Amino acid sequence: MPLWTLYGLMQGKASTAWPRSGNEGQEGVLGMPRYDPELCEDGCRRCVDACLPHAITLAADGPQGRLDVDYGRCIVCQACVEACPSGAFSASGDWAFGVRRREDLVWAQALASHEAGRLRDTVRRVFGRSLHVRHVDAGSCNGCESELQALNNPFYNLHRLGIFFTPSPRFADLLLVTGPVTYAMRGPLMETYEAMPAPKFVMSMGTCAVSGGVNGGGYACGNGLDGMLPVDVYLPGCPPNPAAIIQALLLLLERGAQQVHGGRMDRGGQDG
């Protein structure tokens, strides 16, 4: 008997029962920084100056000194938390930031109710409880790819959820895109999308694919998938962790609820 087979039999089942119950494996992992505008000091712009991807900017309209916070550009570096003198930005374990609408990643003063849109009936009718994913690396640094690989380890075991990666776009339901979409990868990306059978869906994974990240708008790439493909699920992060990826995939399949609206996570959500 091979050594690893014997080891597996001795250790027993290693896969987590999450998301049905149990532990998602993200204890102590830092998520998106929380923002509380009530704690902002007048005239302070330290967080704006510290934010490399310009996820935090001074609002062009409204009260003077008001901040615009776009989690779709956030790389989770925590520089704003370190720079903020008043605690307006604080560290958190909020990692489940998958959303259906891009605007839900932008901090809003008021929370509004949102409809699931066109996805619900189509997803339930066509896919049931399974999903086949074609991944395209459109210029990623491979940080997102390392997290995708972790989905197939014994702990997360993505196949138990009926979700599979496929090498052919002709068998794919979902196009999962990472990277800021370099000009060299635009052609292959569009060819992959066109080769997929309808109905088909698109997931923008990682801050680069959502908004271009720190390289967005440079000489080699645009600003992610904006204006290129119809995106059904946005998942920011640099990179998003395996549990966040699973949460976003289950959101697409209508097997999990969206936890972020108006740039704010429901406090009943993840608190690492």
N, C-alpha and C positions, 0 to 999 in steps of 0.2 A: 504494500500500500504506500503511495507517495506520501512524503512527510506533510505537505500542505493539506492533503485530504484528511489525514489523521488529526492534524491540528484543528481543522474545521469541525470535525465530529466532536472533538473534545470541548471546543469553545461554545458550540451550539449556535443558535440563530443570532446573527449580528445586526440584521436590518432593524431600523427604527420603525415603530408603529405610527409615527407622525406622517401625515397630518391628522389621522383619525384620533390619535391620542399619543401621549408620551412626549419625548424630547426631540426637538428639531436639530440639535447639535450646534447651536449658535450662542451658548452661554458665554458672556464676557466679550463677544465680538461687537466692535463699535459699528453703529449704523449711521444714518443721516443725522446731522446735528439738528437739534430742536431750536426753534426761533420763537422768542416772546418779545414782540415789539414794545410792550409796556415797560420793559427794562432798558430800552435803548436810551443812551445819554444824548442830549441835544448837541448837535454839531460834531458828534463822533463819527468817523468814517474808517476806523481801524480795520474793521472786517472787510470793507470794500477794498482797501488797499492790499489786504492779505490774501484775497481770493484770486488765485491764479487763473481758473477757468471763467471768471466773471459770472459766477452763479449769483453773487450778491452785487447789486448795483444801486445807485441812488435813483429814486423814482423821478421820471421826467415830469410828472404831474402830481397833483395832490399836495399834502402838507410838506413843507420844507424839511429835508432830512429823512423822509420816509424811505424805507428800503424795499426793493423788489428782490425776492428770493426765488430762484428757479432751481429746483432740485433735479431737473433734467440736465443741468450743467454741472451738478455737484460731483466731485471725485472723492468725497468722503475723507479728505486729507486732515480735517479737524483744525486747519489753520485759523478759521474764524473763531472757533472755541478758544484757542490759545490767545488770539489777539483781543477778544472782547473783554473790556474791563468791568462790565456790569452784569455779565451772566445772561445777556439777551440771547446769545448762542451757547448752548450747552450740549455736552456729549450725551448720546442715548444709544439704545440698542434697537432703534427702529430700522429694520432691514427690509421689511416686506413692502416695497415701494412700487410694485407692479400696478399699472393703471391702464384703463382703456382710452382715456383722452389725454392728450399732451398737456392741456391746460390744467389738469389736476395735479401736475407737478410744480405749479407756480403757487406760492403762498398767497392766500386770499383772506381778507378780514372776516368775511362771512362764509359759512359753509352752506351749500345748497344741495338739495337732493338730486340724484342723477339716475337716469334710466340706463339699463344695460345696453339699450340700442338694438341694432339689427343682429347682434351676435347670438343672442340666447336661443331663438328658435332654430336658426340654421345650424348651430353647433350641436344641439341636442338631436336634431333630426338626422344629420349627416354622420357625425362622428361617434355618437353614443359615449362610450367610456374609453375610447382608444384614440391615439394620436400618433402620426408618423411625421417626424421632423427632419427637414433638410437644413443643415447648418452651412452658412457661407461666411468665411472670414474675409471681410472687405477692408483689410488693412489694420487688423488688431495688433496689439503688442503681445498677444497670447496670454494675457492675464485672464480674460474671459474664457479662453479655451481651457485653461487649467481648472477652472471651476466647472465647466461643462464635463470634463473628464471625471471629476469627482462624483457626478451624478450616477455613474455606473459602479461605484465602489460598493462593498457589502453593506455599508451603513445606509446609504440613500437608496440604492437598488431601484433605479427609475423604472425598470420593467414591471415592477410589482404594481405600478399605477396605470399600466397599459399605455405607456408612452415610450416610443422607440425612435432612434435615429436611423435614417435611411440614406444610403449613398446616392440614390437616384432621385432627382426632382419629380420624376414621373410617378413615383409612389408616395409623394409627400403631401401632407395636408397643410403643414405650417413651414414657412420659410423663416428661419431664425438667423438674424444678421448681427454680426459683431464688427466693431471697427468703424472708423469715421467715413467709410466709403471713399477710398482713394480713386482718383480719376482712372487709374489702370484697372480697377476692379469694377467699374460701373458696367461695362459691357458684359462680363461674365455674370454679374449679379442679375442684370435684367434678363439675360438668356435663361438663367435658372428659374426666375419667376415665371417667364413665359412658358417654360416647359412643364410647369405644374398644372395638374388638372383642376378644374373648378368644381366646387368652391374651394378657395385657397385663402390662407391667412398669413399675416406677417407679424413677426415679433421683433422689436428693436431692443437688443440686449446690450447693456453697458452704456455709460455716459457718452462714449464716442458715437455709437450708433444712434442714440437719442438726439444729440445736439452737436456732435463734432468733437466734444471734449476739448482738451487744451490745444489740439492741433486743428480744430475746426476753422475753415476758411483760409487755410494756408495755401502754399503753392501747389501742394500735392493732393488736396482733398477739399470737399465741400463741408457741409454741416450735418453729417449723418444722413439719415433717410428722408429728411424733410424735403418735400416736393418731388421725391422720386417714386415712392411706392405707398400705397394705402396701408398705414400701420394700424393694427388692431390692438396690440398690447405694447406699452412702453415700460421698460425696466431699467432705470438708471443704476449707477454704482460703478466703482472702479477697483476691482470688478464686483458685480453682485455675487453674493455667496450662493452655494448650492440650494439652500432652503429658499432663498428669494427667487431663484429660477423656478423651482418646483411650484412655489406659490403663484408665480405669474402664469405658468402653464396651466395650473388648475383654474386660475381665473379665466383663462381663455375657454376652457372646457366647461365653464359654469359649475365647477365643483368646488369653488372657493370664492369668498367674497372679497371685493376690493376694499382695502383698508385705508387708503389715502384719498382725500378729497380736498381741493383747495390748498394743496401743499402741506396738509396736516394729517397725521396718522390718528386714527381713532384710538383713544387711550386704552381701549380694550384690546388693542393689537399687541405687537411684539414689544417687549421692554427689556429684552436681553438681560 
